[in-house]
């Protein structure tokens, strides 16, 4: 599965982005992925054990950007609730349309030009948000949830009656090279959100622990 991306770019016509995204949903050769131990991370949240080179690049670049400027880095890991049941109930064509509509809803809720919604696995997404404070990241997650409620896409196999998203948010102040535990933290937050039910968001702020660790060093 490729790591499809839709970027927030108002200058490009909507249907051009739609066609490009639909094309990207087709299977493609997977590029080599650096050995960060992502297989265990991905399995822990029910994803295929490859993040994809685009996601790796976004994580590394976002980390470097935030570290160089001494600003926060936020990361959202999102998953469509009960997507396997949706696929079974509605079929592949409808499932592809659902994925595209969700990606478009997420992208429309992002606050800045150039922010991207990257597809991970069958029904999961990654959003890397450098220079994004925790409160603004939480507000962005809220806007995404609002966009899904407005979308109101029916899901007859869900107790909610419509397609919903679970979200995990991690926030840190990067220093030095990229640390894989950052993605792990967001993935674990997603798992906690899913244990609470459908349509929930769980956040974790890594900054206090990091500050204590740096003071003790």
JOGILIN-V176435 format. One record per backbone hydrogen bond with DSSP energy under -0.5 kcal/mol. NH is the residue of the N-H (numbers start at 1). CO is the residue of the C=O. Records with the same first field share a line. If there is no record, write none. Layout:
NH->CO + CO
This chain:
4->2
6->117
8->115
9->7
12->9
17->13
18->14
19->15
20->16
21->17
22->18
23->19
24->20
25->21 + 22
26->23
36->34
40->37
41->37
42->38
43->39
44->40
45->41 + 42
46->43
47->42
50->48
56->52
57->53
58->54
59->55
60->56
61->57
62->58
63->59
64->60
65->61
66->62
67->63
68->64
69->65
70->66 + 67
71->66
73->172
74->129
75->170
76->127
77->168
78->125
79->166
80->123
81->164
83->80
86->82
87->83
88->84
89->85
90->86
91->87
95->91
96->92
97->93
98->94
99->95
100->96
101->97
102->98
103->99
104->100
105->101
106->102
107->103
108->104
109->105 + 106
110->106 + 107
114->8
115->112
117->6
118->116 + 126
119->4
120->124
124->120
125->78
126->118
127->76
129->74 + 127
131->72
132->72 + 129
133->131
137->133
138->134
139->135
140->136
141->137
142->138
143->139
144->140
145->141
146->142
147->143
148->144
149->145
150->146
151->147
152->148
154->152
155->161
158->155
161->158
163->153
166->79
167->200
168->77
169->202
170->75
171->204
172->73
174->172
180->178
182->179
183->180
184->180
185->181
186->182
187->183
188->184
189->185
190->186
191->187
192->188
193->189
194->190
195->191
196->192 + 193
197->194
202->167
204->169
206->171 + 204
210->206
211->207
212->208
213->209
214->210
215->211
216->212
217->213
